[in-house]
């Protein structure tokens, strides 16, 4: 008995799951997880492509986490 099948072609991925083995709740959770990871990685990729490393770090002040003695 084959409970799942994955078909890959040039335009799509097709995952076939047996209704006897997989319930609809699990399938929805899998789809939600795939979509959220896809959104995460697309935003991360666009962030890295939009700016160069100098412009991303130019607003960072490394001393923000430390107190100055003159503030005491």
N, C-alpha and C positions, 0 to 999 in steps of 0.2 A: 504494500500500500504506500503510495506516494502522497505525503501530506502537503507538500509545497513544490513549486516549480518557478524558476526564474528564466525569463526569455529576454535576451538583449539583441536589439537590432540597431540599424543606423540611426533611427529616429526616436526610439522609446525603450523603456524598461518595463517589462510586464511581470508582475509577481502574482502567481496564482496560489491561493491558500485554500485548503479543504475546510468547508464549513463545520465538519465534524470535529476537527482538531483546533481550529482557531475561531474564537468568538469575535463579534463585531467590535466590542469594546477594545480588545487588543489591537485590532486593525486600525481603529481610530487613533489610538495612542501612538502607534508606529508612524502613521501619517503626520500627526502633530509633531512628533519628534524630528522626523525628516525635514519638515518645513521650517521648524525653528532653527535647526542646525544650518540649513541652507541659507536662511536669513542672516544668521550670525556670521557665517563665513563670507557671504557677499558683502556685508557691511565692513568686516575686517579687511577684506581685499580692497574695497574702494577707499577706505581710510589710508591704507598703505600706498595706494596709487595716486591719490589726490595731491599729497604734499611730499616734499622731499624731507629727509631726516632733519635738516637744519631748521626748516620752518616749523616742524612739529615740536622741536625742543626749544625754540627761541623764547617762548613765554615761560619756561620753567626756571624757577629760582631755587637752586639747591639748598639755600639757607632758610627756606620757609619752615622747616621742621625744628630749627634751633632758636633758642632765646639768645638775645644779645645781653652782654653784661650791663650796658647802659640802660636797659629796661628795668633792671632790678632796683 
